[in-house]
Amino acid sequence: MTNNLAKIAKDLRAFAKRCKDVHYSDSLLISFILSGILSLASISFSDTFDNLSDSQKEAAMESISEMR
């Protein structure tokens, strides 16, 4: 798990360097991780009730992959 966290932090730092308006901090990392967890939880919750179609699920997973 710590290797994944370190990789996410490294990728987020690289993204922050490319964007002039974004400055890297630990609070940015925590916010990024929490927002990802919340979005995955909502996808999982919706999945149990079959509210999302297969194309929407694929689009959501693709979006998450692009963010990484």
CHARMM internal coordinates of N, CA and C (Angstrom, degrees):
IC EDIT
DIST 1 N 1 CA 1.4512
DIST 1 CA 1 C 1.5291
ANGL 1 N 1 CA 1 C 111.06
DIST 1 C 2 N 1.3252
ANGL 1 CA 1 C 2 N 117.37
DIHE 1 N 1 CA 1 C 2 N -37.48
DIST 2 N 2 CA 1.4578
ANGL 1 C 2 N 2 CA 119.35
DIHE 1 CA 1 C 2 N 2 CA -178.47
DIST 2 CA 2 C 1.5276
ANGL 2 N 2 CA 2 C 111.27
DIHE 1 C 2 N 2 CA 2 C -67.50
DIST 2 C 3 N 1.3451
ANGL 2 CA 2 C 3 N 117.50
DIHE 2 N 2 CA 2 C 3 N -32.23
DIST 3 N 3 CA 1.4633
ANGL 2 C 3 N 3 CA 119.79
DIHE 2 CA 2 C 3 N 3 CA 176.81
DIST 3 CA 3 C 1.5195
ANGL 3 N 3 CA 3 C 110.44
DIHE 2 C 3 N 3 CA 3 C -65.88
DIST 3 C 4 N 1.3426
ANGL 3 CA 3 C 4 N 116.76
DIHE 3 N 3 CA 3 C 4 N -38.59
DIST 4 N 4 CA 1.4616
ANGL 3 C 4 N 4 CA 120.30
DIHE 3 CA 3 C 4 N 4 CA 177.89
DIST 4 CA 4 C 1.5180
ANGL 4 N 4 CA 4 C 110.53
DIHE 3 C 4 N 4 CA 4 C -65.44
DIST 4 C 5 N 1.3159
ANGL 4 CA 4 C 5 N 116.60
DIHE 4 N 4 CA 4 C 5 N -41.49
DIST 5 N 5 CA 1.4668
ANGL 4 C 5 N 5 CA 120.96
DIHE 4 CA 4 C 5 N 5 CA 179.41
DIST 5 CA 5 C 1.5261
ANGL 5 N 5 CA 5 C 110.49
DIHE 4 C 5 N 5 CA 5 C -64.74
DIST 5 C 6 N 1.3044
ANGL 5 CA 5 C 6 N 116.91
DIHE 5 N 5 CA 5 C 6 N -41.73
DIST 6 N 6 CA 1.4590
ANGL 5 C 6 N 6 CA 120.57
DIHE 5 CA 5 C 6 N 6 CA 178.77
DIST 6 CA 6 C 1.5261
ANGL 6 N 6 CA 6 C 110.85
DIHE 5 C 6 N 6 CA 6 C -64.59
DIST 6 C 7 N 1.3311
ANGL 6 CA 6 C 7 N 117.71
DIHE 6 N 6 CA 6 C 7 N -39.26
DIST 7 N 7 CA 1.4611
ANGL 6 C 7 N 7 CA 121.26
DIHE 6 CA 6 C 7 N 7 CA 178.54
DIST 7 CA 7 C 1.5224
ANGL 7 N 7 CA 7 C 111.04
DIHE 6 C 7 N 7 CA 7 C -66.50
DIST 7 C 8 N 1.3291
ANGL 7 CA 7 C 8 N 116.98
DIHE 7 N 7 CA 7 C 8 N -41.46
DIST 8 N 8 CA 1.4620
ANGL 7 C 8 N 8 CA 120.65
DIHE 7 CA 7 C 8 N 8 CA 177.99
DIST 8 CA 8 C 1.5195
ANGL 8 N 8 CA 8 C 109.95
DIHE 7 C 8 N 8 CA 8 C -63.13
DIST 8 C 9 N 1.3259
ANGL 8 CA 8 C 9 N 116.94
DIHE 8 N 8 CA 8 C 9 N -43.82
DIST 9 N 9 CA 1.4697
ANGL 8 C 9 N 9 CA 120.66
DIHE 8 CA 8 C 9 N 9 CA 178.92
DIST 9 CA 9 C 1.5247
ANGL 9 N 9 CA 9 C 110.73
DIHE 8 C 9 N 9 CA 9 C -61.87
DIST 9 C 10 N 1.3250
ANGL 9 CA 9 C 10 N 117.07
DIHE 9 N 9 CA 9 C 10 N -42.29
DIST 10 N 10 CA 1.4614
ANGL 9 C 10 N 10 CA 121.16
DIHE 9 CA 9 C 10 N 10 CA 179.29
DIST 10 CA 10 C 1.5266
ANGL 10 N 10 CA 10 C 110.90
DIHE 9 C 10 N 10 CA 10 C -63.50
DIST 10 C 11 N 1.3268
ANGL 10 CA 10 C 11 N 116.99
DIHE 10 N 10 CA 10 C 11 N -44.79
DIST 11 N 11 CA 1.4638
ANGL 10 C 11 N 11 CA 120.91
DIHE 10 CA 10 C 11 N 11 CA 179.40
DIST 11 CA 11 C 1.5214
ANGL 11 N 11 CA 11 C 111.50
DIHE 10 C 11 N 11 CA 11 C -65.36
DIST 11 C 12 N 1.3216
ANGL 11 CA 11 C 12 N 116.40
DIHE 11 N 11 CA 11 C 12 N -38.15
DIST 12 N 12 CA 1.4657
ANGL 11 C 12 N 12 CA 119.92
DIHE 11 CA 11 C 12 N 12 CA 179.44
DIST 12 CA 12 C 1.5271
ANGL 12 N 12 CA 12 C 110.81
DIHE 11 C 12 N 12 CA 12 C -68.20
DIST 12 C 13 N 1.3294
ANGL 12 CA 12 C 13 N 117.13
DIHE 12 N 12 CA 12 C 13 N -37.70
DIST 13 N 13 CA 1.4698
ANGL 12 C 13 N 13 CA 120.46
DIHE 12 CA 12 C 13 N 13 CA 175.86
DIST 13 CA 13 C 1.5288
ANGL 13 N 13 CA 13 C 110.63
DIHE 12 C 13 N 13 CA 13 C -62.55
DIST 13 C 14 N 1.3300
ANGL 13 CA 13 C 14 N 116.23
DIHE 13 N 13 CA 13 C 14 N -42.32
DIST 14 N 14 CA 1.4636
ANGL 13 C 14 N 14 CA 120.35
DIHE 13 CA 13 C 14 N 14 CA 179.49
DIST 14 CA 14 C 1.5260
ANGL 14 N 14 CA 14 C 110.20
DIHE 13 C 14 N 14 CA 14 C -63.70
DIST 14 C 15 N 1.3311
ANGL 14 CA 14 C 15 N 116.73
DIHE 14 N 14 CA 14 C 15 N -40.28
DIST 15 N 15 CA 1.4603
ANGL 14 C 15 N 15 CA 120.00
DIHE 14 CA 14 C 15 N 15 CA 177.52
DIST 15 CA 15 C 1.5305
ANGL 15 N 15 CA 15 C 110.90
DIHE 14 C 15 N 15 CA 15 C -64.60
DIST 15 C 16 N 1.3277
ANGL 15 CA 15 C 16 N 116.23
DIHE 15 N 15 CA 15 C 16 N -42.16
DIST 16 N 16 CA 1.4704
ANGL 15 C 16 N 16 CA 120.47
DIHE 15 CA 15 C 16 N 16 CA -179.53
DIST 16 CA 16 C 1.5225
ANGL 16 N 16 CA 16 C 111.33
DIHE 15 C 16 N 16 CA 16 C -63.47
DIST 16 C 17 N 1.3140
ANGL 16 CA 16 C 17 N 117.49
DIHE 16 N 16 CA 16 C 17 N -33.36
DIST 17 N 17 CA 1.4688
ANGL 16 C 17 N 17 CA 120.49
DIHE 16 CA 16 C 17 N 17 CA 178.40
DIST 17 CA 17 C 1.5217
ANGL 17 N 17 CA 17 C 111.37
DIHE 16 C 17 N 17 CA 17 C -67.71
DIST 17 C 18 N 1.3363
ANGL 17 CA 17 C 18 N 116.85
DIHE 17 N 17 CA 17 C 18 N -33.53
DIST 18 N 18 CA 1.4696
ANGL 17 C 18 N 18 CA 120.86
DIHE 17 CA 17 C 18 N 18 CA -179.12
DIST 18 CA 18 C 1.5198
ANGL 18 N 18 CA 18 C 112.42
DIHE 17 C 18 N 18 CA 18 C -77.18
DIST 18 C 19 N 1.3225
ANGL 18 CA 18 C 19 N 117.64
DIHE 18 N 18 CA 18 C 19 N -26.35
DIST 19 N 19 CA 1.4685
ANGL 18 C 19 N 19 CA 121.46
DIHE 18 CA 18 C 19 N 19 CA -178.48
DIST 19 CA 19 C 1.5189
ANGL 19 N 19 CA 19 C 108.92
DIHE 18 C 19 N 19 CA 19 C -102.36
DIST 19 C 20 N 1.3074
ANGL 19 CA 19 C 20 N 116.28
DIHE 19 N 19 CA 19 C 20 N 123.62
DIST 20 N 20 CA 1.4606
ANGL 19 C 20 N 20 CA 120.35
DIHE 19 CA 19 C 20 N 20 CA -176.39
DIST 20 CA 20 C 1.5270
ANGL 20 N 20 CA 20 C 112.68
DIHE 19 C 20 N 20 CA 20 C -70.70
DIST 20 C 21 N 1.3300
ANGL 20 CA 20 C 21 N 117.35
DIHE 20 N 20 CA 20 C 21 N -28.63
DIST 21 N 21 CA 1.4595
ANGL 20 C 21 N 21 CA 120.61
DIHE 20 CA 20 C 21 N 21 CA -176.44
DIST 21 CA 21 C 1.5230
ANGL 21 N 21 CA 21 C 113.44
DIHE 20 C 21 N 21 CA 21 C -85.77
DIST 21 C 22 N 1.3254
ANGL 21 CA 21 C 22 N 117.51
DIHE 21 N 21 CA 21 C 22 N -8.23
DIST 22 N 22 CA 1.4621
ANGL 21 C 22 N 22 CA 121.09
DIHE 21 CA 21 C 22 N 22 CA -176.87
DIST 22 CA 22 C 1.5267
ANGL 22 N 22 CA 22 C 108.84
DIHE 21 C 22 N 22 CA 22 C -108.08
DIST 22 C 23 N 1.3256
ANGL 22 CA 22 C 23 N 115.70
DIHE 22 N 22 CA 22 C 23 N 129.18
DIST 23 N 23 CA 1.4579
ANGL 22 C 23 N 23 CA 121.24
DIHE 22 CA 22 C 23 N 23 CA 176.96
DIST 23 CA 23 C 1.5162
ANGL 23 N 23 CA 23 C 108.57
DIHE 22 C 23 N 23 CA 23 C -117.06
DIST 23 C 24 N 1.3233
ANGL 23 CA 23 C 24 N 116.78
DIHE 23 N 23 CA 23 C 24 N 130.05
DIST 24 N 24 CA 1.4565
ANGL 23 C 24 N 24 CA 121.20
DIHE 23 CA 23 C 24 N 24 CA -176.44
DIST 24 CA 24 C 1.5281
ANGL 24 N 24 CA 24 C 110.56
DIHE 23 C 24 N 24 CA 24 C -73.20
DIST 24 C 25 N 1.3127
ANGL 24 CA 24 C 25 N 115.01
DIHE 24 N 24 CA 24 C 25 N 137.61
DIST 25 N 25 CA 1.4614
ANGL 24 C 25 N 25 CA 122.26
DIHE 24 CA 24 C 25 N 25 CA 171.63
DIST 25 CA 25 C 1.5204
ANGL 25 N 25 CA 25 C 107.82
DIHE 24 C 25 N 25 CA 25 C -154.32
DIST 25 C 26 N 1.3196
ANGL 25 CA 25 C 26 N 115.92
DIHE 25 N 25 CA 25 C 26 N 167.62
DIST 26 N 26 CA 1.4630
ANGL 25 C 26 N 26 CA 119.48
DIHE 25 CA 25 C 26 N 26 CA 178.24
DIST 26 CA 26 C 1.5237
ANGL 26 N 26 CA 26 C 110.95
DIHE 25 C 26 N 26 CA 26 C -64.94
DIST 26 C 27 N 1.3218
ANGL 26 CA 26 C 27 N 117.03
DIHE 26 N 26 CA 26 C 27 N -32.79
DIST 27 N 27 CA 1.4671
ANGL 26 C 27 N 27 CA 119.32
DIHE 26 CA 26 C 27 N 27 CA 178.50
DIST 27 CA 27 C 1.5273
ANGL 27 N 27 CA 27 C 110.86
DIHE 26 C 27 N 27 CA 27 C -67.46
DIST 27 C 28 N 1.3314
ANGL 27 CA 27 C 28 N 117.81
DIHE 27 N 27 CA 27 C 28 N -33.04
DIST 28 N 28 CA 1.4627
ANGL 27 C 28 N 28 CA 120.84
DIHE 27 CA 27 C 28 N 28 CA 175.19
DIST 28 CA 28 C 1.5218
ANGL 28 N 28 CA 28 C 110.26
DIHE 27 C 28 N 28 CA 28 C -65.12
DIST 28 C 29 N 1.3238
ANGL 28 CA 28 C 29 N 116.91
DIHE 28 N 28 CA 28 C 29 N -42.01
DIST 29 N 29 CA 1.4589
ANGL 28 C 29 N 29 CA 121.63
DIHE 28 CA 28 C 29 N 29 CA 178.17
DIST 29 CA 29 C 1.5224
ANGL 29 N 29 CA 29 C 110.72
DIHE 28 C 29 N 29 CA 29 C -61.95
DIST 29 C 30 N 1.3108
ANGL 29 CA 29 C 30 N 117.66
DIHE 29 N 29 CA 29 C 30 N -45.92
DIST 30 N 30 CA 1.4675
ANGL 29 C 30 N 30 CA 121.57
DIHE 29 CA 29 C 30 N 30 CA -179.94
DIST 30 CA 30 C 1.5210
ANGL 30 N 30 CA 30 C 110.36
DIHE 29 C 30 N 30 CA 30 C -64.25
DIST 30 C 31 N 1.3181
ANGL 30 CA 30 C 31 N 117.40
DIHE 30 N 30 CA 30 C 31 N -42.86
DIST 31 N 31 CA 1.4695
ANGL 30 C 31 N 31 CA 120.90
DIHE 30 CA 30 C 31 N 31 CA 178.80
DIST 31 CA 31 C 1.5262
ANGL 31 N 31 CA 31 C 110.77
DIHE 30 C 31 N 31 CA 31 C -62.68
DIST 31 C 32 N 1.3240
ANGL 31 CA 31 C 32 N 116.52
DIHE 31 N 31 CA 31 C 32 N -41.86
DIST 32 N 32 CA 1.4546
ANGL 31 C 32 N 32 CA 121.42
DIHE 31 CA 31 C 32 N 32 CA 179.65
DIST 32 CA 32 C 1.5257
ANGL 32 N 32 CA 32 C 110.91
DIHE 31 C 32 N 32 CA 32 C -62.56
DIST 32 C 33 N 1.3217
ANGL 32 CA 32 C 33 N 116.67
DIHE 32 N 32 CA 32 C 33 N -44.77
DIST 33 N 33 CA 1.4637
ANGL 32 C 33 N 33 CA 120.91
DIHE 32 CA 32 C 33 N 33 CA -179.71
DIST 33 CA 33 C 1.5195
ANGL 33 N 33 CA 33 C 110.91
DIHE 32 C 33 N 33 CA 33 C -66.75
DIST 33 C 34 N 1.3358
ANGL 33 CA 33 C 34 N 117.39
DIHE 33 N 33 CA 33 C 34 N -44.07
DIST 34 N 34 CA 1.4632
ANGL 33 C 34 N 34 CA 120.14
DIHE 33 CA 33 C 34 N 34 CA -179.78
DIST 34 CA 34 C 1.5278
ANGL 34 N 34 CA 34 C 111.88
DIHE 33 C 34 N 34 CA 34 C -64.50
DIST 34 C 35 N 1.3217
ANGL 34 CA 34 C 35 N 116.72
DIHE 34 N 34 CA 34 C 35 N -39.74
DIST 35 N 35 CA 1.4664
ANGL 34 C 35 N 35 CA 118.35
DIHE 34 CA 34 C 35 N 35 CA 179.00
DIST 35 CA 35 C 1.5248
ANGL 35 N 35 CA 35 C 110.69
DIHE 34 C 35 N 35 CA 35 C -66.39
DIST 35 C 36 N 1.3176
ANGL 35 CA 35 C 36 N 117.30
DIHE 35 N 35 CA 35 C 36 N -35.83
DIST 36 N 36 CA 1.4589
ANGL 35 C 36 N 36 CA 120.58
DIHE 35 CA 35 C 36 N 36 CA 175.76
DIST 36 CA 36 C 1.5111
ANGL 36 N 36 CA 36 C 112.23
DIHE 35 C 36 N 36 CA 36 C -65.59
DIST 36 C 37 N 1.3326
ANGL 36 CA 36 C 37 N 116.06
DIHE 36 N 36 CA 36 C 37 N -41.95
DIST 37 N 37 CA 1.4664
ANGL 36 C 37 N 37 CA 120.12
DIHE 36 CA 36 C 37 N 37 CA 178.40
DIST 37 CA 37 C 1.5200
ANGL 37 N 37 CA 37 C 110.53
DIHE 36 C 37 N 37 CA 37 C -63.56
DIST 37 C 38 N 1.3330
ANGL 37 CA 37 C 38 N 116.36
DIHE 37 N 37 CA 37 C 38 N -43.68
DIST 38 N 38 CA 1.4618
ANGL 37 C 38 N 38 CA 119.75
DIHE 37 CA 37 C 38 N 38 CA -179.66
DIST 38 CA 38 C 1.5230
ANGL 38 N 38 CA 38 C 111.63
DIHE 37 C 38 N 38 CA 38 C -65.24
DIST 38 C 39 N 1.3215
ANGL 38 CA 38 C 39 N 117.17
DIHE 38 N 38 CA 38 C 39 N -38.58
DIST 39 N 39 CA 1.4627
ANGL 38 C 39 N 39 CA 118.68
DIHE 38 CA 38 C 39 N 39 CA 179.72
DIST 39 CA 39 C 1.5276
ANGL 39 N 39 CA 39 C 110.49
DIHE 38 C 39 N 39 CA 39 C -69.70
DIST 39 C 40 N 1.3263
ANGL 39 CA 39 C 40 N 117.74
DIHE 39 N 39 CA 39 C 40 N -38.09
DIST 40 N 40 CA 1.4567
ANGL 39 C 40 N 40 CA 120.02
DIHE 39 CA 39 C 40 N 40 CA 176.90
DIST 40 CA 40 C 1.5253
ANGL 40 N 40 CA 40 C 111.39
DIHE 39 C 40 N 40 CA 40 C -67.58
DIST 40 C 41 N 1.3307
ANGL 40 CA 40 C 41 N 116.79
DIHE 40 N 40 CA 40 C 41 N -36.47
DIST 41 N 41 CA 1.4608
ANGL 40 C 41 N 41 CA 120.33
DIHE 40 CA 40 C 41 N 41 CA 178.95
DIST 41 CA 41 C 1.5218
ANGL 41 N 41 CA 41 C 110.30
DIHE 40 C 41 N 41 CA 41 C -66.38
DIST 41 C 42 N 1.3195
ANGL 41 CA 41 C 42 N 116.66
DIHE 41 N 41 CA 41 C 42 N -38.66
DIST 42 N 42 CA 1.4626
ANGL 41 C 42 N 42 CA 118.74
DIHE 41 CA 41 C 42 N 42 CA 179.28
DIST 42 CA 42 C 1.5244
ANGL 42 N 42 CA 42 C 110.78
DIHE 41 C 42 N 42 CA 42 C -69.27
DIST 42 C 43 N 1.3256
ANGL 42 CA 42 C 43 N 117.26
DIHE 42 N 42 CA 42 C 43 N -34.82
DIST 43 N 43 CA 1.4627
ANGL 42 C 43 N 43 CA 120.34
DIHE 42 CA 42 C 43 N 43 CA 176.64
DIST 43 CA 43 C 1.5229
ANGL 43 N 43 CA 43 C 109.62
DIHE 42 C 43 N 43 CA 43 C -66.03
DIST 43 C 44 N 1.3321
ANGL 43 CA 43 C 44 N 116.61
DIHE 43 N 43 CA 43 C 44 N -44.01
DIST 44 N 44 CA 1.4640
ANGL 43 C 44 N 44 CA 120.37
DIHE 43 CA 43 C 44 N 44 CA 179.47
DIST 44 CA 44 C 1.5187
ANGL 44 N 44 CA 44 C 110.94
DIHE 43 C 44 N 44 CA 44 C -64.54
DIST 44 C 45 N 1.3305
ANGL 44 CA 44 C 45 N 116.39
DIHE 44 N 44 CA 44 C 45 N -41.07
DIST 45 N 45 CA 1.4545
ANGL 44 C 45 N 45 CA 120.65
DIHE 44 CA 44 C 45 N 45 CA -179.75
DIST 45 CA 45 C 1.5249
ANGL 45 N 45 CA 45 C 110.63
DIHE 44 C 45 N 45 CA 45 C -65.03
DIST 45 C 46 N 1.3125
ANGL 45 CA 45 C 46 N 116.25
DIHE 45 N 45 CA 45 C 46 N -44.08
DIST 46 N 46 CA 1.4604
ANGL 45 C 46 N 46 CA 120.07
DIHE 45 CA 45 C 46 N 46 CA 178.71
DIST 46 CA 46 C 1.5164
ANGL 46 N 46 CA 46 C 111.43
DIHE 45 C 46 N 46 CA 46 C -67.43
DIST 46 C 47 N 1.3193
ANGL 46 CA 46 C 47 N 115.98
DIHE 46 N 46 CA 46 C 47 N -33.10
DIST 47 N 47 CA 1.4578
ANGL 46 C 47 N 47 CA 120.53
DIHE 46 CA 46 C 47 N 47 CA -179.30
DIST 47 CA 47 C 1.5250
ANGL 47 N 47 CA 47 C 110.80
DIHE 46 C 47 N 47 CA 47 C -64.04
DIST 47 C 48 N 1.3304
ANGL 47 CA 47 C 48 N 117.48
DIHE 47 N 47 CA 47 C 48 N -34.69
DIST 48 N 48 CA 1.4597
ANGL 47 C 48 N 48 CA 119.55
DIHE 47 CA 47 C 48 N 48 CA -179.09
DIST 48 CA 48 C 1.5214
ANGL 48 N 48 CA 48 C 111.34
DIHE 47 C 48 N 48 CA 48 C -67.31
DIST 48 C 49 N 1.2994
ANGL 48 CA 48 C 49 N 117.22
DIHE 48 N 48 CA 48 C 49 N -26.66
DIST 49 N 49 CA 1.4615
ANGL 48 C 49 N 49 CA 120.94
DIHE 48 CA 48 C 49 N 49 CA 179.45
DIST 49 CA 49 C 1.5216
ANGL 49 N 49 CA 49 C 112.77
DIHE 48 C 49 N 49 CA 49 C -100.96
DIST 49 C 50 N 1.3282
ANGL 49 CA 49 C 50 N 116.98
DIHE 49 N 49 CA 49 C 50 N 5.85
DIST 50 N 50 CA 1.4618
ANGL 49 C 50 N 50 CA 123.19
DIHE 49 CA 49 C 50 N 50 CA 177.99
DIST 50 CA 50 C 1.5243
ANGL 50 N 50 CA 50 C 112.79
DIHE 49 C 50 N 50 CA 50 C 55.70
DIST 50 C 51 N 1.3283
ANGL 50 CA 50 C 51 N 116.41
DIHE 50 N 50 CA 50 C 51 N 40.75
DIST 51 N 51 CA 1.4630
ANGL 50 C 51 N 51 CA 120.44
DIHE 50 CA 50 C 51 N 51 CA 178.25
DIST 51 CA 51 C 1.5226
ANGL 51 N 51 CA 51 C 112.62
DIHE 50 C 51 N 51 CA 51 C -85.72
DIST 51 C 52 N 1.3270
ANGL 51 CA 51 C 52 N 116.98
DIHE 51 N 51 CA 51 C 52 N -18.72
DIST 52 N 52 CA 1.4544
ANGL 51 C 52 N 52 CA 119.96
DIHE 51 CA 51 C 52 N 52 CA -178.79
DIST 52 CA 52 C 1.5183
ANGL 52 N 52 CA 52 C 110.43
DIHE 51 C 52 N 52 CA 52 C -103.11
DIST 52 C 53 N 1.3101
ANGL 52 CA 52 C 53 N 116.15
DIHE 52 N 52 CA 52 C 53 N 137.16
DIST 53 N 53 CA 1.4566
ANGL 52 C 53 N 53 CA 119.64
DIHE 52 CA 52 C 53 N 53 CA 175.15
DIST 53 CA 53 C 1.5258
ANGL 53 N 53 CA 53 C 108.79
DIHE 52 C 53 N 53 CA 53 C -78.71
DIST 53 C 54 N 1.3121
ANGL 53 CA 53 C 54 N 116.77
DIHE 53 N 53 CA 53 C 54 N 166.81
DIST 54 N 54 CA 1.4622
ANGL 53 C 54 N 54 CA 120.98
DIHE 53 CA 53 C 54 N 54 CA -179.08
DIST 54 CA 54 C 1.5205
ANGL 54 N 54 CA 54 C 111.70
DIHE 53 C 54 N 54 CA 54 C -61.99
DIST 54 C 55 N 1.3174
ANGL 54 CA 54 C 55 N 117.85
DIHE 54 N 54 CA 54 C 55 N -36.53
DIST 55 N 55 CA 1.4647
ANGL 54 C 55 N 55 CA 119.89
DIHE 54 CA 54 C 55 N 55 CA -179.49
DIST 55 CA 55 C 1.5226
ANGL 55 N 55 CA 55 C 110.72
DIHE 54 C 55 N 55 CA 55 C -68.56
DIST 55 C 56 N 1.3335
ANGL 55 CA 55 C 56 N 118.14
DIHE 55 N 55 CA 55 C 56 N -35.71
DIST 56 N 56 CA 1.4577
ANGL 55 C 56 N 56 CA 121.13
DIHE 55 CA 55 C 56 N 56 CA 177.47
DIST 56 CA 56 C 1.5236
ANGL 56 N 56 CA 56 C 110.80
DIHE 55 C 56 N 56 CA 56 C -69.04
DIST 56 C 57 N 1.3207
ANGL 56 CA 56 C 57 N 117.08
DIHE 56 N 56 CA 56 C 57 N -37.45
DIST 57 N 57 CA 1.4660
ANGL 56 C 57 N 57 CA 120.63
DIHE 56 CA 56 C 57 N 57 CA 177.59
DIST 57 CA 57 C 1.5215
ANGL 57 N 57 CA 57 C 110.02
DIHE 56 C 57 N 57 CA 57 C -63.33
DIST 57 C 58 N 1.3353
ANGL 57 CA 57 C 58 N 116.20
DIHE 57 N 57 CA 57 C 58 N -44.79
DIST 58 N 58 CA 1.4556
ANGL 57 C 58 N 58 CA 120.19
DIHE 57 CA 57 C 58 N 58 CA 179.94
DIST 58 CA 58 C 1.5242
ANGL 58 N 58 CA 58 C 110.88
DIHE 57 C 58 N 58 CA 58 C -64.41
DIST 58 C 59 N 1.3301
ANGL 58 CA 58 C 59 N 117.10
DIHE 58 N 58 CA 58 C 59 N -39.60
DIST 59 N 59 CA 1.4589
ANGL 58 C 59 N 59 CA 120.84
DIHE 58 CA 58 C 59 N 59 CA 179.52
DIST 59 CA 59 C 1.5387
ANGL 59 N 59 CA 59 C 110.31
DIHE 58 C 59 N 59 CA 59 C -65.17
DIST 59 C 60 N 1.3242
ANGL 59 CA 59 C 60 N 117.10
DIHE 59 N 59 CA 59 C 60 N -39.98
DIST 60 N 60 CA 1.4556
ANGL 59 C 60 N 60 CA 120.74
DIHE 59 CA 59 C 60 N 60 CA 178.86
DIST 60 CA 60 C 1.5254
ANGL 60 N 60 CA 60 C 111.11
DIHE 59 C 60 N 60 CA 60 C -65.47
DIST 60 C 61 N 1.3199
ANGL 60 CA 60 C 61 N 117.13
DIHE 60 N 60 CA 60 C 61 N -44.41
DIST 61 N 61 CA 1.4661
ANGL 60 C 61 N 61 CA 120.70
DIHE 60 CA 60 C 61 N 61 CA 179.63
DIST 61 CA 61 C 1.5291
ANGL 61 N 61 CA 61 C 110.37
DIHE 60 C 61 N 61 CA 61 C -66.95
DIST 61 C 62 N 1.3264
ANGL 61 CA 61 C 62 N 117.54
DIHE 61 N 61 CA 61 C 62 N -35.71
DIST 62 N 62 CA 1.4502
ANGL 61 C 62 N 62 CA 121.16
DIHE 61 CA 61 C 62 N 62 CA 178.05
DIST 62 CA 62 C 1.5174
ANGL 62 N 62 CA 62 C 110.49
DIHE 61 C 62 N 62 CA 62 C -66.47
DIST 62 C 63 N 1.3273
ANGL 62 CA 62 C 63 N 116.51
DIHE 62 N 62 CA 62 C 63 N -39.72
DIST 63 N 63 CA 1.4523
ANGL 62 C 63 N 63 CA 121.65
DIHE 62 CA 62 C 63 N 63 CA 178.31
DIST 63 CA 63 C 1.5212
ANGL 63 N 63 CA 63 C 110.94
DIHE 62 C 63 N 63 CA 63 C -63.74
DIST 63 C 64 N 1.3196
ANGL 63 CA 63 C 64 N 116.83
DIHE 63 N 63 CA 63 C 64 N -41.44
DIST 64 N 64 CA 1.4536
ANGL 63 C 64 N 64 CA 121.32
DIHE 63 CA 63 C 64 N 64 CA 178.38
DIST 64 CA 64 C 1.5250
ANGL 64 N 64 CA 64 C 110.01
DIHE 63 C 64 N 64 CA 64 C -64.82
DIST 64 C 65 N 1.3186
ANGL 64 CA 64 C 65 N 117.05
DIHE 64 N 64 CA 64 C 65 N -40.67
DIST 65 N 65 CA 1.4622
ANGL 64 C 65 N 65 CA 121.02
DIHE 64 CA 64 C 65 N 65 CA 178.55
DIST 65 CA 65 C 1.5183
ANGL 65 N 65 CA 65 C 110.85
DIHE 64 C 65 N 65 CA 65 C -63.28
DIST 65 C 66 N 1.3325
ANGL 65 CA 65 C 66 N 117.32
DIHE 65 N 65 CA 65 C 66 N -39.25
DIST 66 N 66 CA 1.4630
ANGL 65 C 66 N 66 CA 121.00
DIHE 65 CA 65 C 66 N 66 CA 179.03
DIST 66 CA 66 C 1.5126
ANGL 66 N 66 CA 66 C 111.06
DIHE 65 C 66 N 66 CA 66 C -66.49
DIST 66 C 67 N 1.3434
ANGL 66 CA 66 C 67 N 117.68
DIHE 66 N 66 CA 66 C 67 N -35.44
DIST 67 N 67 CA 1.4577
ANGL 66 C 67 N 67 CA 120.77
DIHE 66 CA 66 C 67 N 67 CA 179.07
DIST 67 CA 67 C 1.5209
ANGL 67 N 67 CA 67 C 111.15
DIHE 66 C 67 N 67 CA 67 C -65.44
DIST 67 C 68 N 1.3300
ANGL 67 CA 67 C 68 N 116.22
DIHE 67 N 67 CA 67 C 68 N -35.32
DIST 68 N 68 CA 1.4634
ANGL 67 C 68 N 68 CA 119.70
DIHE 67 CA 67 C 68 N 68 CA 179.96
DIST 68 CA 68 C 1.5000
ANGL 68 N 68 CA 68 C 108.95
DIHE 67 C 68 N 68 CA 68 C -68.10
END
COOR INIT
IC SEED 1 N 1 CA 1 C
IC BUILD
